[in-house]
Amino acid sequence: MMRVSCSQCQPLQDFLQQGYVTVLSKYPEIINIIVSEAKLQQLTKQQSTSFTFQFISFQQLYSTLELIQHVLEEKLDIDADLYASIHEKPGEENPFYHLLSFRELLERVKNPSLVEVIKNSYFTNHIQPIISLNDERVIAYEFLLRSSHEQYPFKPFELFSFAQKTGLQALLDANARKQAIQYSAENLSNGKLRFINFLPSSIYNPRHCLKSTFENIEKYKVNPADLVFEVVETEKIKDITHLQSIFQAYKKEGMKVALDDVGAGYATVEVLKELLPDYAKIDRAMISYCDQSEEKQVELQRIVEVAKEFNIQTLAEGIERKEELEFCKAIGMDLAQGYYIGKPGPKPL
């Protein structure tokens, strides 16, 4: 599982409109090929393992990085061991940006609006109701990220994908958690569960990385027992031990945890037994038309049986039809959410 460092949680600065970029590689031949093929007009310095070029506008920065990428694609492996940093002055010891992979820097420059979204937290929360299948009463809400600025629209999946590609997932994840906690304090009464997503790859040290989350829970006077932190990267779970340590950190503070997309990808029943979350959210593909699929019914019943054995509550995601709701209730699932129950909105039902 990818690890992040503290530097990736630091606030972002504005893009420089002019300055210098230093490109580095431990392989001198890569540097030589790029300089030779790109014919950089603003080259100010070249060494065996690095070169520096000047840019006098953001557009020029973008064009030069694209030119270097073209050389990488034409002459080298696109995943060549290449890094870059932006700084205001030539030879600056503390570059304006922390050292990034070349690909991370290029993606940031190509998508400045998404950088602004993350830097300024241009997002808010919509919440989707979750009901108890026992009495169909709303007992919880899942928090979903939405744009809060008309000039900076985004699709949540694309924003998180961009953040992961650019080393910004830790900053985005931490800011999103903070905002969800604040929103929940302002809009939900005590006793309502709040399912809040998190990326395990954004947390390299649970005790340290979750400190600000725990401080915000105290700041906004949210009851820890009302919080359920939900993994949203289950299809990429590779380091079970690391995820267990994150779950333990949340539970130690009196919160609950949920495993998402159970029944799909790496979120198998075996993983469920290892992680022992408080809630297992069943993948929506398993729920869709489950009333008409014998194969899905067998698998769903097996998940419910294992969950009950380990005292894990099951939650059916993506309920869009009455028949799906009735089947899930009939086999003993505990909770459900989906458009049939209620669409995401800015305020609770």
Secondary structure as GFF3:
##gff-version 3
##sequence-region A 1 349
A	DSSP	three_ten_helix	6	9	.	.	.	ID=ss1
A	DSSP	beta_strand	19	24	.	.	.	ID=ss2
A	DSSP	alpha_helix	28	38	.	.	.	ID=ss3
A	DSSP	beta_strand	43	47	.	.	.	ID=ss4
A	DSSP	beta_strand	50	55	.	.	.	ID=ss5
A	DSSP	alpha_helix	58	75	.	.	.	ID=ss6
A	DSSP	beta_strand	83	87	.	.	.	ID=ss7
A	DSSP	beta_strand	100	101	.	.	.	ID=ss8
A	DSSP	alpha_helix	102	110	.	.	.	ID=ss9
A	DSSP	alpha_helix	112	120	.	.	.	ID=ss10
A	DSSP	beta_strand	123	132	.	.	.	ID=ss11
A	DSSP	beta_strand	138	147	.	.	.	ID=ss12
A	DSSP	alpha_helix	156	165	.	.	.	ID=ss13
A	DSSP	alpha_helix	169	187	.	.	.	ID=ss14
A	DSSP	beta_strand	193	198	.	.	.	ID=ss15
A	DSSP	three_ten_helix	200	202	.	.	.	ID=ss16
A	DSSP	alpha_helix	206	209	.	.	.	ID=ss17
A	DSSP	alpha_helix	211	219	.	.	.	ID=ss18
A	DSSP	three_ten_helix	224	226	.	.	.	ID=ss19
A	DSSP	beta_strand	227	231	.	.	.	ID=ss20
A	DSSP	three_ten_helix	234	236	.	.	.	ID=ss21
A	DSSP	alpha_helix	240	252	.	.	.	ID=ss22
A	DSSP	beta_strand	256	262	.	.	.	ID=ss23
A	DSSP	alpha_helix	269	275	.	.	.	ID=ss24
A	DSSP	beta_strand	279	282	.	.	.	ID=ss25
A	DSSP	alpha_helix	284	287	.	.	.	ID=ss26
A	DSSP	three_ten_helix	290	292	.	.	.	ID=ss27
A	DSSP	alpha_helix	294	309	.	.	.	ID=ss28
A	DSSP	beta_strand	313	316	.	.	.	ID=ss29
A	DSSP	alpha_helix	322	330	.	.	.	ID=ss30
A	DSSP	beta_strand	335	336	.	.	.	ID=ss31
###
